[in-house]
Amino acid sequence: MFGRSTPAERQAAANLLSEVAHSGALTNPGRMSDDDINRQTAAARQLNEAAGGDTDRIAAAIAEVREAAVAAETSR
């Protein structure tokens, strides 16, 4: 399943996706606080740094984390 991204990139992607999910950005973006936005920005910056700014690696890390989350959810 994994292989296109590093563990650090996947961890950073997981942190970003978690921040997005918990902030309400997907369900009610108008209610996001400045703190929510700052945490998402910091998580995105962490992912960008982990991937060395390579957008292909960023996309791969996000895709791999998403695939793992879907696999975990469907195995329940």
Backbone as ProteinMPNN parsed JSONL, in Angstrom:
{"seq_chain_A": "MFGRSTPAERQAAANLLSEVAHSGALTNPGRMSDDDINRQTAAARQLNEAAGGDTDRIAAAIAEVREAAVAAETSR", "coords_chain_A": {"N_chain_A": [[0.823, -1.192, 0.0], [1.887, 1.287, 0.87], [4.624, 3.363, -0.231], [5.211, 5.322, -2.053], [5.587, 7.59, -0.612], [7.283, 8.969, 2.264], [7.563, 7.822, 5.724], [7.52, 10.117, 7.394], [6.344, 12.016, 5.74], [3.818, 10.845, 5.402], [2.904, 10.941, 8.06], [2.782, 13.698, 8.467], [0.85, 14.311, 6.545], [-1.33, 12.919, 7.609], [-1.685, 14.382, 9.964], [-2.468, 16.856, 8.875], [-4.87, 16.158, 7.513], [-6.363, 15.343, 9.702], [-6.597, 17.748, 11.143], [-8.116, 19.241, 9.314], [-10.462, 17.715, 9.204], [-11.384, 17.872, 11.866], [-11.838, 20.544, 12.247], [-14.113, 21.409, 11.039], [-13.98, 22.313, 8.511], [-14.832, 21.036, 6.22], [-17.553, 20.641, 6.552], [-18.708, 22.958, 7.577], [-17.424, 25.558, 6.745], [-17.583, 28.319, 7.229], [-17.649, 28.661, 9.925], [-15.207, 28.259, 10.988], [-12.601, 28.91, 13.256], [-10.051, 31.395, 13.903], [-7.976, 30.06, 15.145], [-8.413, 27.428, 14.215], [-7.822, 27.78, 11.501], [-5.155, 28.588, 11.695], [-3.992, 26.256, 12.79], [-4.44, 24.448, 10.694], [-2.941, 25.666, 8.682], [-0.363, 25.489, 9.797], [-0.096, 22.705, 9.881], [-0.212, 22.127, 7.152], [2.075, 23.429, 6.316], [3.975, 21.887, 7.641], [3.683, 19.449, 6.279], [4.441, 20.265, 3.699], [7.124, 20.919, 4.181], [8.1, 18.395, 4.997], [7.89, 17.004, 2.642], [9.627, 18.319, 1.071], [8.661, 20.36, -0.498], [7.757, 19.192, -2.811], [5.17, 18.69, -4.864], [4.096, 16.36, -5.956], [4.91, 14.376, -4.172], [3.599, 15.294, -1.902], [0.921, 14.985, -2.675], [0.919, 12.205, -3.021], [1.398, 11.331, -0.397], [-0.905, 12.255, 0.933], [-2.842, 10.807, -0.481], [-2.096, 8.166, 0.165], [-2.479, 8.122, 2.943], [-5.212, 8.566, 3.02], [-6.118, 6.251, 1.655], [-5.307, 4.304, 3.5], [-6.882, 5.017, 5.698], [-9.464, 4.571, 4.687], [-9.325, 1.832, 4.204], [-8.99, 0.898, 6.825], [-11.389, 1.71, 7.945], [-13.279, 0.256, 6.454], [-12.676, -2.295, 7.209], [-13.765, -2.682, 9.639]], "CA_chain_A": [[0.0, 0.0, 0.0], [2.742, 2.462, 0.929], [5.832, 3.248, -1.007], [5.499, 6.537, -2.807], [5.92, 8.668, 0.322], [8.044, 8.544, 3.442], [6.766, 7.84, 6.956], [7.365, 11.505, 7.868], [5.354, 12.657, 4.869], [2.493, 10.298, 5.742], [2.513, 11.472, 9.368], [2.396, 15.098, 8.257], [-0.423, 14.293, 5.817], [-2.356, 12.503, 8.57], [-1.924, 15.535, 10.837], [-3.227, 17.841, 8.11], [-6.225, 15.659, 7.307], [-7.026, 15.373, 11.002], [-6.941, 19.146, 11.432], [-9.21, 19.628, 8.423], [-11.675, 17.008, 9.619], [-11.844, 18.299, 13.177], [-12.112, 21.982, 12.285], [-15.38, 21.719, 10.398], [-13.691, 22.924, 7.216], [-15.583, 20.37, 5.159], [-18.99, 20.686, 6.791], [-19.176, 24.303, 7.882], [-16.207, 26.372, 6.718], [-17.809, 29.666, 7.731], [-17.544, 28.692, 11.386], [-13.837, 27.982, 11.42], [-11.985, 29.991, 14.027], [-8.684, 31.727, 13.512], [-7.133, 28.968, 15.641], [-8.556, 26.322, 13.262], [-7.083, 28.147, 10.29], [-3.726, 28.57, 12.029], [-3.557, 24.857, 12.937], [-4.392, 23.861, 9.352], [-1.798, 26.256, 7.988], [0.848, 24.893, 10.367], [-0.033, 21.306, 9.437], [0.129, 22.151, 5.728], [3.491, 23.819, 6.24], [4.74, 20.708, 8.071], [3.657, 18.497, 5.166], [5.256, 20.833, 2.63], [8.524, 20.77, 4.573], [8.447, 16.969, 4.994], [7.985, 16.565, 1.251], [10.58, 19.163, 0.357], [7.946, 21.199, -1.457], [7.416, 18.405, -4.0], [3.717, 18.504, -4.851], [3.775, 14.955, -6.243], [5.068, 13.642, -2.913], [2.513, 15.734, -1.018], [-0.287, 14.307, -3.148], [1.061, 10.774, -2.735], [1.241, 11.131, 1.043], [-2.327, 12.421, 1.25], [-3.565, 9.665, -1.061], [-1.785, 6.95, 0.922], [-3.162, 8.219, 4.24], [-6.632, 8.372, 2.735], [-6.316, 4.824, 1.362], [-5.182, 3.558, 4.757], [-8.061, 5.313, 6.517], [-10.61, 3.88, 4.095], [-9.128, 0.401, 4.451], [-9.238, 0.658, 8.24], [-12.824, 1.893, 8.198], [-14.053, -0.835, 5.836], [-12.373, -3.573, 7.876], [-14.492, -2.722, 10.928]], "C_chain_A": [[0.87, 1.261, 0.0], [3.945, 2.28, 0.022], [6.19, 4.509, -1.754], [5.892, 7.692, -1.9], [6.661, 8.081, 1.52], [7.125, 8.511, 4.664], [6.533, 9.262, 7.484], [6.333, 12.252, 7.035], [3.945, 12.159, 5.184], [2.011, 10.816, 7.083], [2.044, 12.916, 9.229], [1.06, 15.186, 7.517], [-1.563, 13.901, 6.749], [-2.697, 13.647, 9.52], [-2.781, 16.582, 10.133], [-4.671, 17.392, 7.931], [-7.016, 15.661, 8.612], [-7.464, 16.791, 11.364], [-8.12, 19.607, 10.581], [-10.519, 18.991, 8.893], [-12.237, 17.551, 10.923], [-12.216, 19.777, 13.239], [-13.493, 22.33, 11.747], [-15.193, 22.335, 9.022], [-14.514, 22.309, 6.089], [-17.085, 20.544, 5.326], [-19.528, 22.084, 7.034], [-18.001, 25.277, 7.906], [-16.388, 27.782, 7.263], [-17.66, 29.787, 9.226], [-16.137, 28.363, 11.886], [-13.281, 29.195, 12.162], [-10.597, 30.295, 13.46], [-7.724, 30.643, 13.97], [-7.201, 27.762, 14.713], [-7.72, 26.58, 12.019], [-5.585, 28.093, 10.547], [-3.2, 27.145, 12.172], [-3.474, 24.176, 11.574], [-3.194, 24.381, 8.57], [-0.49, 25.657, 8.488], [1.003, 23.447, 9.911], [0.334, 21.227, 7.958], [1.595, 22.509, 5.527], [4.385, 22.634, 6.613], [4.8, 19.679, 6.941], [4.528, 18.995, 4.023], [6.746, 20.666, 2.931], [8.961, 19.31, 4.522], [8.658, 16.463, 3.576], [8.952, 17.417, 0.435], [9.936, 20.03, -0.703], [7.513, 20.489, -2.724], [5.928, 18.067, -3.98], [3.304, 17.072, -5.187], [3.886, 14.109, -4.97], [3.99, 14.025, -1.905], [1.228, 15.004, -1.4], [-0.241, 12.818, -2.842], [0.839, 10.495, -1.255], [-0.222, 11.249, 1.449], [-3.126, 11.238, 0.735], [-3.32, 8.394, -0.257], [-2.442, 6.963, 2.297], [-4.655, 7.99, 4.058], [-6.934, 6.906, 2.474], [-6.257, 3.995, 2.637], [-6.393, 3.789, 5.66], [-9.301, 4.591, 5.993], [-10.512, 2.378, 4.359], [-9.429, 0.055, 5.911], [-10.725, 0.748, 8.552], [-13.649, 0.734, 7.627], [-13.776, -2.172, 6.493], [-13.095, -3.711, 9.214], [-15.708, -3.592, 10.822]], "O_chain_A": [[0.626, 2.189, -0.771], [4.238, 1.174, -0.432], [7.36, 4.738, -2.058], [6.47, 8.674, -2.367], [6.661, 6.872, 1.75], [6.042, 9.097, 4.649], [5.444, 9.564, 7.972], [5.541, 13.029, 7.568], [2.996, 12.942, 5.228], [0.824, 11.105, 7.237], [1.028, 13.306, 9.806], [0.233, 16.041, 7.831], [-2.644, 14.487, 6.686], [-3.865, 13.859, 9.844], [-3.711, 17.13, 10.726], [-5.596, 18.167, 8.173], [-8.212, 15.953, 8.615], [-8.581, 16.997, 11.839], [-9.018, 20.287, 11.077], [-11.552, 19.656, 8.966], [-13.454, 17.677, 11.064], [-12.85, 20.21, 14.201], [-13.988, 23.434, 11.978], [-16.152, 22.828, 8.428], [-14.851, 22.986, 5.118], [-17.813, 20.59, 4.335], [-20.687, 22.363, 6.728], [-17.624, 25.768, 8.97], [-15.417, 28.384, 7.72], [-17.555, 30.896, 9.752], [-15.923, 28.209, 13.089], [-13.465, 30.341, 11.75], [-10.057, 29.544, 12.647], [-6.761, 30.333, 13.27], [-6.178, 27.132, 14.442], [-6.999, 25.7, 11.547], [-4.828, 27.605, 9.708], [-2.09, 26.848, 11.731], [-2.544, 23.41, 11.321], [-2.516, 23.62, 7.879], [0.396, 25.349, 7.691], [2.108, 23.012, 9.591], [1.106, 20.356, 7.556], [2.267, 21.947, 4.661], [5.42, 22.405, 5.986], [5.857, 19.105, 6.68], [5.279, 18.215, 3.438], [7.53, 20.315, 2.05], [10.061, 19.008, 4.06], [9.501, 15.598, 3.335], [9.067, 17.236, -0.777], [10.574, 20.396, -1.69], [6.957, 21.119, -3.624], [5.481, 17.253, -3.172], [2.252, 16.62, -4.735], [3.055, 13.235, -4.723], [3.521, 13.181, -1.141], [0.532, 14.469, -0.537], [-1.25, 12.233, -2.446], [0.166, 9.528, -0.898], [-0.722, 10.432, 2.224], [-3.995, 10.721, 1.438], [-4.252, 7.624, -0.024], [-2.912, 5.927, 2.768], [-5.285, 7.297, 4.858], [-7.902, 6.369, 3.012], [-7.065, 3.088, 2.831], [-6.872, 2.86, 6.31], [-10.092, 4.063, 6.774], [-11.506, 1.736, 4.697], [-10.054, -0.967, 6.193], [-11.254, -0.045, 9.332], [-14.609, 0.286, 8.254], [-14.571, -3.101, 6.347], [-13.029, -4.765, 9.846], [-16.443, -3.748, 11.798]]}, "name": "protein", "num_of_chains": 1, "seq": "MFGRSTPAERQAAANLLSEVAHSGALTNPGRMSDDDINRQTAAARQLNEAAGGDTDRIAAAIAEVREAAVAAETSR"}
